[in-house]
Structure formats: structure tokens, C-alpha cells
């Protein structure tokens, strides 16, 4: 399966989301939770627009996660198809390379009596 720009963008967004949730979880365990996205957007935007941009970022991360679920399904389907084709090819090769030994293989060549 080939990857495209959407795949890489989705991976990047999900990785950013995972890191953000990880920091939020760790800091929440140790005291006051730290929202990294909120901290990064605070100096750039005023409080109203910052919340809108933050919501858009979280929405994009969510969409990227759903897209990666779909991509994982496609990868599994492609993997099953490849395995099925490999089994079919191996079965075909085995039947073509079978050798008939005839009577020479069935004779007893043991001279010990």
C-alpha cells in the first residue's frame, strides 16, 4: 500500500494529539493539567479566536484519527489479500514441482540381513 500526503498529515496530526494528551495526562496526575495547544495559541490569538482555533485543531486531530482507522482497515485488507495470493502461488508451485519417483524409490536397498 502506498502512502500519500493525507496519510502523512494524518500521522503527524495524530502524533501531535497523542503528545498533547500525554502531557495533559501526566501533568494532570502531578497537579494542575497543562494544555499545550492552549499555551501555544495564547500569545498568537486573543482569547475568543484562540478557543476557536483550538477547537479546529482538536477537530482536525479527531478527523485524522478516524482517517487512520480507515487506513489501518485498508492495510489489513491488503495484507490479507497478499497472504491469500501467496498461499495460492505456493500451492501452485508445489503441485508443479512434485516429482514421481516410480519404482526406484520403493525398492529396499538395505543389504544387512
Residue pairs with C-beta under 8 A, 6 or more apart in sequence:
1 74
1 75
1 78
6 67
7 71
9 64
10 64
10 65
10 67
10 68
10 71
11 64
11 68
13 60
13 61
13 64
14 61
14 64
14 65
14 68
16 61
17 58
17 61
17 62
17 64
17 65
19 36
20 35
20 36
20 37
20 61
23 34
23 36
24 33
24 34
24 35
24 36
25 33
27 33
27 34
37 54
37 57
37 58
38 50
38 54
41 50
41 53
41 54
42 50
44 50
45 53
